[in-house]
Structure formats: C-alpha cells, structure tokens
Amino acid sequence: MSSTSEPAAVPPRRGRGRPPRGESTDTRDRILTAAREEFSERGYEKTSVRGIAKAAGVDSALVHHYFGTKEQVFEAAIEVAFAPAFNAPGAVADGPLDGVGERLTRFIFGIWENPTTRTPLLAIVRSAVNNDTAAAVFRRLIGAQLLRRVAAQVEREDAELRAELAAAQLVGCAMLRYVIKVEPLASADLEQIVARVAPVVQGHLTAP
C-alpha cells in the first residue's frame, strides 16, 4: 500500500519592499522618525531615500512603498512635526476676537519654545529656505492646513491676506530668534516679545 505525502505548506512570498503582516504601523513610524532625523541633520538636498531607509533599518523600496518620492517623505515628516500647529485655529477661536493676536502669538511661540517641536521645525525651515522643492511643500502644507483655517476665523473680506501677514510677522520673529539667533531678540524674555508682537499680529488680523 503506497502512501502519498502532502507537500509542505509554503508561505506566500511577499513582494520586495512590502512589510510582513502586522508590521505596517511600526515600520511606517520608524521610517518617519528616521526621516525627521535625517532631514534635521543633513537638510533636504543631502538627505536621500536610501539614507532614510538605512537609518530606519529597512529596504529603500519599503520607503517608496509607504511614501513614494523623497518629496512625499518630507511632506509626511512635516505633517507630523506640525501637528501641534494645525490646532492653532481652535486655539485662536477659543475666545473673543479682540484677543486673537495674543492667543495666536503665544501659541506659535509656545511651539518654538518647546524643544520637542523646535528641533523638527528648525530642520523644516532650514530645508525650505535652501531648497525650492522643500519650500513648495512647506508653502502647500502651511497654506492648506494652517493659514486658511486661521483666515476662516477672521470675518473680513481680505481674511487670507490678513492671516498671511500675521504669519509673516510670527515666522520672521521666530527665524530671527531661533534660527539666526540675532541678539538681543534671541535671549529676550518671552513675555516681553509677546507684549510687543501680539498687538501687531492683532492689527494684521482685525484692524480696519
């Protein structure tokens, strides 16, 4: 009597660059963490998908699988880093309109003062200043996610321009204080800065 043995089960092959089941979330987060560190240390131009993959301990095809191009990886890293800033419209709207300038000023400077959010912000700003592609991603994300939402809280015909002028005021001050580190602004007391800047931001948003 002959017996036939069933062939051993062969696990399905996974395509190059695709993660095993159950690892997708952890792998994606690991890639994003590595990308933020690479962009922070090297800037946009000197960072490569291969370098991000190596830092994350994955194949570069896996980075493409999750995010696509380096530009898309950069944009995803910005979204994570700017997540607190995307809550700004809620913080701005939480109170009377005549105090919107101070609330927005305190919120934005609070993000820069926090070391956890300041490090990726510095990398993003430096990349945007030195590279057109990074700058385009930065503008698109900030315009869609932050400025338009802030403008929606201001009931004026030129609300978008007002929001952009307010943002320019705050970004300019942040650049001088945290990136270029111009004195005495770089070491000035935060309350003194808020007291001087907030009325200007308020004027941009609500003045006739």
TISEPA-888137 format. One record per residue (C-alpha): x, y, z. Coordinates in steps of 0.001 Angstrom, whole numbers, plus 500000, padded with zeros to 6 digits. Example, Ala and Ser with C-alpha at 12.3 -4.5 7.8 and 13.67 -1.06 7.14 Angstrom:
<pts>
512300495500507800
513670498940507140
</pts>
This chain:
<pts>
500000500000500000
501613503256498888
501081506446500726
501202509905499269
502520512714501374
501110516191501041
503627518871500093
504724521121502916
502893524428503041
504956527181501529
504423530646502981
503324533194500406
506112535290499023
505928538966499730
506995541447497152
510198543382497526
509677546353499766
506425545135501312
506325544660505098
505215541435506805
501653541458508056
501233543206511360
504354545365510994
502992548131508785
502253550711511509
505519550227513398
507543550228510176
505886553389508902
506501555186512192
510124554039512205
510627555406508706
509075558760509662
511261559024512746
514369558272510691
513279560775508027
512864563589510565
516298562877511993
517918562722508547
516283565942507330
517191567635510625
520841566592510453
521507566800506704
518873569118505255
516656568338502284
519213568233499486
521711565962501252
519065563554502520
518306560529500339
515640557838500414
518443555283500714
519843557119503750
516407557251505376
515920553535504725
519319552706506211
518605554764509331
515219553040509701
516691549576509120
514522548811506085
514894548411502335
514647551648500358
511822550071498336
509803549998501548
510161553765501917
508821554166498381
506011551725499194
504761553853502088
505530557383500908
506661557468497283
509297560091496491
511653561956498807
509381564995498464
506458562947499756
508533561619502658
509465565205503516
505819566286503410
504776563405505676
507540564337508129
506344567959508123
502771566905508849
503890565027511954
506148567840513129
503498570490512515
500627568547514072
500520570906517099
500426573957514814
497433572567512959
495455573023516171
496135576758516099
492756577735514586
490975576109517516
493201577932519983
492692581209518131
488919580836518023
488651579974521710
487828583437522923
486850586936521809
488197588272518526
489881591217520224
492341588817521894
493124586718518842
496534588320518284
497858587420521718
496426583885521624
497965583151518229
501291584715519220
501503582708522436
500539579520520628
503138579843517868
505967580893520177
504965578104522551
505650575581519773
509090577109519140
509921577226522853
509201573500523266
512412571516522474
510354568535521267
508729570532518470
511524573071517917
514073570556516563
511970569297513632
510738572842512962
514313574062512601
515040571291510104
511921572105508119
512604575845507980
516248575350507020
515288572918504250
512595575252502939
514996578211502832
517688576308500921
515648574170498516
512811575117496135
511141571700496345
511140571761500141
509860575347500084
506974574363497780
505978571526500127
506225573871503102
504027576510501437
501433573994500307
501106572384503695
501113575604505723
498721577293503325
496196574479503321
496494573309506919
497106576494508863
496652579858507154
493314579138505505
491933577761508736
493077580808510659
491589583070507978
488252581289508366
488063582620511932
488511586233510799
485389587742509287
486986590135506820
486945590292503014
490749590079502894
490976587435505620
493541585270503789
495904588207503263
495478589183506899
496324585650508055
499408585581505811
500632588935507159
500143587713510730
502028584516509905
504828586524508264
505179588583511429
505418585483513618
507638583446511284
510005586395510835
510387586834514581
510848583085515052
513522582979512340
515497585787513990
515111584350517499
515517580605516966
517288580105513610
519561583130513054
519694583897516791
520013587648516495
520626589382519802
519011590770521863
515913589066520416
517384585570520809
517754585894524580
514899588317525301
512224587313527783
509326585595526036
506719587734527810
508429590886526542
508318589528522982
504638588579523263
503784592016524660
505371593733521648
504445591325518861
500871590386519793
499372593874519135
500952593864515657
499518590411514901
496153591599516222
496306594575513878
497031592377510869
494035590166511652
491345592598512763
492275596265512217
490119598231509754
</pts>
